[in-house]
Amino acid sequence: MIANIGFGALWFALVVAVYSIGSAIYGARRKLTNWVDSARNAMLLTFPLLTISVICLVILLVNGNFEVDYVASVTSKSMPLYLKITALWGGQAGSLLFWTWAMSAFAFAATLRNWERDREFLPWVVVVCSITLSFFLGLIIFVENPLARIWVLGGNLAIKSMFPPTGATLLFQTDGRGLNPLLRHPGMIIHPPMLYLGFVAFVIPYAFAVAALITGRTDDRWIRITRRWTLVAWLFLTLGLLLGARWAYDVLGWGGYWGWDPVEISALMPWLTGTAFLHSVMIQEKRGLFKRWNMLLIILTYDLVLFGTFLTRSGVLSSVHAFAQSSIGPLFFGFIGITFIGSLALLLNRWNDLKSETHMTSWLSREALFLLNNFLFIGILIVCFWGVIFPLISELVTGQKVTVGPPFYEQATAPLFAGLLMLMGIAPLAAWQHSTVKTLGKSIWKPAGISLIIPLIAYLLGVHNWAALFGFWLIALVASVTIYEYGRAVIARARSHSQSWWRAFWELTGRNRRRYGGYIIHLGVVLIGLGVIGMQMFQTETQGTLAQGQELKLDQYTIRYDSIAIFDTTDGRNIARAVVSIYKDGNYVGEIYPRRDYYIESQQPMTIPGLRSTLADDLYVILVDWQAISSSAATFKVYHNPLVNWLWIGGLILIIGTFVAAWPEREIQTSRAKSHKKQLAGSNA
Amino acid sequence: MDTSNIEKNLSKNKTNRTKFIIGGLLIIIAIVYLIVSSTQANAQYFMTIEELQSKQSQISGRDLRISGAVIGGTIQYNPQTLTLSFEVANVPADNKIIDEQGGLAKVLHTAVSDPSRPRLKVIYQGVKPDLLQNEAQAIMTGKLGDDGVFYAQELLLKCPTKYEDAIPQQAGG
């Protein structure tokens, strides 16, 4: 019954969405306001309808209605309530529904805005959102229905369908198969929805871009309207990626956080184009450049979002090479192809309207450095894309399937990431338009000089790896430039307004949120870079089998295996938990408890590392094996991960910076054309 | 603005444009170079066990990526030395063929139960992955030794039947 209500709501939503496409196009072509309004209302209606559908599925999950195939495949009776609810996105069919629901929520919010000044965009924004919604609703209803039940026909022929085939009876399963233990982690519970919210939020700027292309209103209005949407999308996507990394570090037990797995890469790709877009739209706003490029970037982002949605949840990637296993594959690729070609056609149609208003004059001007930044982001994107599709290409060309692993990505992207850091250090000091070596040198020599201190100290402390020293210098450069710029502005404001520094800092940030939010984000990136360098260049590991009381040394640490306890829990796990004492330079600093949880029902073990975290490093100990009976000896693998916590701290600062940048402020109603001259002359915000 | 001034501006624009085109080309060349050199240095040949054994002579010393079905009875682990050894049975690499034969779970099952399938002994140094069990799909990168044993540097495992999203578990490289 509940399943039927949910399914009915889905159908209703599809009908309404399709109607809104038709009526919006008709209304826009004939300039009939009431048709456009009707289309808008229809699109608004999809959100409550999908909410009903989602509630129905959650009720089924919580009640344990195992006749519904999806419920049986992702939950079991013994799971706690919060896991049953979050199983909504625990599998493919449910995640598609969740994606679509979130998409309709964003479309709902975007459509409720005040349209007075942008009436002509409205129908086309509705069309783009509704087409995307209709595609996903179609997938859910016809291909991947999370509400479908299992029916038994005659002997033991089981059929999965929404409604009973004639003469069939429902198959009642007493229990479900449960959620993969690896996914029962707080990071994994919020990681997918964050990623998805990031994905769907990028649909909104794309919708406005398409509306701008169709209506021919190709000034930067669409960018100004969607600026905040883009930041919100970027915020969620970044959070999703960071949480995923943290989950891998905590749960997968291989001492790392990022493995260049195709699924990870597919989530990274829209982030790369999205980040490039965030930067280059500023140049269009300030200087009227890169208009075509921005269109291309948002189109790419939208299609990479679709691609990422498909890859992250379709189960087609056994991390090797497959693309067409799931039945939704061809449909997805068809839709990606159509939207990409369609958007490109629209872009070419407006190609001449999107001419740059000015020219770039110097490679050292800020706009040129932003262009360079875009090149590097796209370079990283191409590396990623190449790595993912290389097996297919090599098979086509040579008949031999060849894949590339993490070393390929590391080797190819490291110089590009280093280049991005370098730009992050230089660009904030470069002037708009005319900038020469002399003017740039004059503003940069002080912070650049200060930045040399860090690699020098590192060298004196015994770091002789030139790549690491160079990395430290880049990080120090960005940090000192950013703090120098920020600090100079704070001091100037404190003087001129005779305020305290703290107040000047607060007000300055508040007055130009995007700029100073951006600086804070850059500082976050610097710290992430510090963590990455620590892990990449200084991670050490060892392993050994220890009798109780025996010790193992790694760098300045010594671990001692004290004891092990093996016991059952009430929720169906058998746990082996070791007690390990840690000594640093001979001094006792604490105990950690690496353990192995064995999920009895699903017969799956899960290794949970023991972790001692400080700002300087992590000691990461994995319990590999133990003698169950005598419990006398156990095997441990130990990682020493220097600086890794700066990665998480940097992530947090980056998130704060994004909040600062995205926080609503009063929209200043001046078009770029009017304020153009003034901005060039004065502030270079 | 008189004509000479306009001309001056035009020629200035032109030199500007060349400057940017040359710069852009240099960047593109650098990126292409990065991709090509990294690809060459890190290419791993993806092969089935059957292909591996028929081309044994050509591939010694190369980085390979092999997929196979884990035969549970052959798993041996020495926790003292952290040496893991097991055998894998040949499974087709092409997903179309896997689908035609009834899906990954069935293919893995038949591969393991058919003793006439080509098999390969694998040795891996490190922590025994949680997912290593009978009829799991192992994806390994490493090199084929002269003794016909595959020395894996990286080991990914996937159990297709139990959960919808069997996450590949990675053991360090």
Boltz contact constraints between the chains, C-beta under 6 A:
constraints:
  - contact:
      token1: [A, 73]
      token2: [B, 164]
      max_distance: 6.0
  - contact:
      token1: [A, 91]
      token2: [B, 164]
      max_distance: 6.0
  - contact:
      token1: [A, 180]
      token2: [B, 163]
      max_distance: 6.0
  - contact:
      token1: [A, 182]
      token2: [B, 167]
      max_distance: 6.0
  - contact:
      token1: [A, 254]
      token2: [B, 170]
      max_distance: 6.0
  - contact:
      token1: [A, 254]
      token2: [B, 171]
      max_distance: 6.0
  - contact:
      token1: [A, 254]
      token2: [B, 172]
      max_distance: 6.0
  - contact:
      token1: [A, 259]
      token2: [B, 170]
      max_distance: 6.0
  - contact:
      token1: [A, 318]
      token2: [B, 158]
      max_distance: 6.0
  - contact:
      token1: [A, 319]
      token2: [B, 156]
      max_distance: 6.0
  - contact:
      token1: [A, 319]
      token2: [B, 168]
      max_distance: 6.0
  - contact:
      token1: [A, 320]
      token2: [B, 139]
      max_distance: 6.0
  - contact:
      token1: [A, 322]
      token2: [B, 95]
      max_distance: 6.0
  - contact:
      token1: [A, 325]
      token2: [B, 95]
      max_distance: 6.0
  - contact:
      token1: [A, 359]
      token2: [B, 13]
      max_distance: 6.0
  - contact:
      token1: [A, 361]
      token2: [B, 16]
      max_distance: 6.0
  - contact:
      token1: [A, 363]
      token2: [B, 23]
      max_distance: 6.0
  - contact:
      token1: [A, 375]
      token2: [B, 27]
      max_distance: 6.0
  - contact:
      token1: [A, 379]
      token2: [B, 31]
      max_distance: 6.0
  - contact:
      token1: [A, 383]
      token2: [B, 35]
      max_distance: 6.0
  - contact:
      token1: [A, 386]
      token2: [B, 35]
      max_distance: 6.0
  - contact:
      token1: [A, 401]
      token2: [B, 46]
      max_distance: 6.0
  - contact:
      token1: [A, 402]
      token2: [B, 43]
      max_distance: 6.0
  - contact:
      token1: [A, 402]
      token2: [B, 45]
      max_distance: 6.0
  - contact:
      token1: [A, 403]
      token2: [B, 44]
      max_distance: 6.0
  - contact:
      token1: [A, 403]
      token2: [B, 46]
      max_distance: 6.0
  - contact:
      token1: [A, 403]
      token2: [B, 65]
      max_distance: 6.0
  - contact:
      token1: [A, 404]
      token2: [B, 42]
      max_distance: 6.0
  - contact:
      token1: [A, 405]
      token2: [B, 44]
      max_distance: 6.0
  - contact:
      token1: [A, 407]
      token2: [B, 42]
      max_distance: 6.0
  - contact:
      token1: [A, 408]
      token2: [B, 38]
      max_distance: 6.0
  - contact:
      token1: [A, 408]
      token2: [B, 42]
      max_distance: 6.0
  - contact:
      token1: [A, 411]
      token2: [B, 38]
      max_distance: 6.0
  - contact:
      token1: [A, 412]
      token2: [B, 34]
      max_distance: 6.0
  - contact:
      token1: [A, 412]
      token2: [B, 35]
      max_distance: 6.0
  - contact:
      token1: [A, 412]
      token2: [B, 38]
      max_distance: 6.0
  - contact:
      token1: [A, 543]
      token2: [B, 82]
      max_distance: 6.0
  - contact:
      token1: [A, 545]
      token2: [B, 79]
      max_distance: 6.0
  - contact:
      token1: [A, 545]
      token2: [B, 80]
      max_distance: 6.0
  - contact:
      token1: [A, 605]
      token2: [B, 130]
      max_distance: 6.0
  - contact:
      token1: [A, 607]
      token2: [B, 130]
      max_distance: 6.0
  - contact:
      token1: [A, 624]
      token2: [B, 127]
      max_distance: 6.0
  - contact:
      token1: [A, 625]
      token2: [B, 79]
      max_distance: 6.0
  - contact:
      token1: [A, 635]
      token2: [B, 79]
      max_distance: 6.0
  - contact:
      token1: [A, 637]
      token2: [B, 127]
      max_distance: 6.0
